[in-house]
């Protein structure tokens, strides 16, 4: 393996900024910028492996959720849900190719329908379940931060 | 900002001033949507030496918001004239040749502020006092005759239903512009919900647009000055109350870190003599969370596309989960 790894490199760079550059900075504004930079380098070093797992988790869940929605299509998507059916059809194709952006577009259509009260109980349960897991993964990956 | 160019500009604007000097010029953080500079201006006039603490606000190359400097300057000027707690606006320069981008200068008020909720380390007495002062200020803003103050140019809604529609379409448009082709299912759903569930204002007032902890200065005696008037518009007065009391600002049991949220609402009702319509409050809190998420996306896009090198911008990504959680709860989607 070639060293340093990306994680080692980012961790070392963070140390360089913190220990060598920051003490030399006199402007409070630039010190603040350096602190953000250190924060982002820490986040990047910490995320290298976790981001891959996060993305894989998202894609797998999108795929499984779209398949679950497809199974409910015949019995639970009412007449007049033409746009949702089209979106689901595109989502099924995207799922076969694991195309994340198109799968997310399909879930956007279903979360929108949920918010507007246009889904029955069975479909709502599937979409709410996905949303809960999606938000939990985001919070686990990025934290639950507020301005401070 | 360049000291020499700034000094030259001030000499032109203050022809009676002699020995004019710009001192301690430095860029400061805060007001992330534009470059903010602090400096002292010293000059002699009629045999006397004067020194005044000033702030310079210059358009950024990129950042959180696209707003007009002239608009913000005129609003601050009008608010100061109306006797609100606002630093005095002094000079506006729109000519790019003077300092590369438009800027204005205003008085620098002393005091402290933070990014989010007022911290628990401040005494309960001070926090309660500030809750009163802040709501007095808010009610004061909402009571102003904006036409008489020359603020009709902010765009008067045609009817009471228009504020909700206008704000929804405004932020939806910015979302579609700055999402960089990505889908954020919860934001897509939120903007659809806002469009499908518009609320009707009970009156049209001046709306600060960013009325919250982090945007005012205070000291041990209480509130000193409201800042950041760049999103000011005419609309539904509940919008500012909803924004100020969003859970997102932190210390969630309190409104902006001051007093308990319900006590804050009761106090607003007493001071404004207007009962709070909870449906409108919820609408504007959902809109507020979505608006804040979109502001983050704008900063992230400008950083990725090289319009700003501000290292705070990519960090905004970590704020999105809390905003999304709040929206999902408010819309009862989880």
Interface residues (C-beta under 8 A of the other chain):
Chain A: X27 X28 X29 X30 X32 X33 X34 X36 X37 X39 X40 X43 X101 X104 X105 X107 X108 X109 X110 X111 X112 X114 X115 X116 X128 X131 X132 X134 X135 X138 X139 X142 X143 X144 X145 X146 X147 X148
Chain B: X26 X27 X28 X29 X114 X115 X116 X117 X181 X182 X183 X184 X185 X186 X188 X189 X190 X192 X193 X196 X214 X248 X249 X250 X310 X311 X312 X314 X315 X317 X318 X319 X320 X321 X322 X324 X325 X328 X331 X333 X334
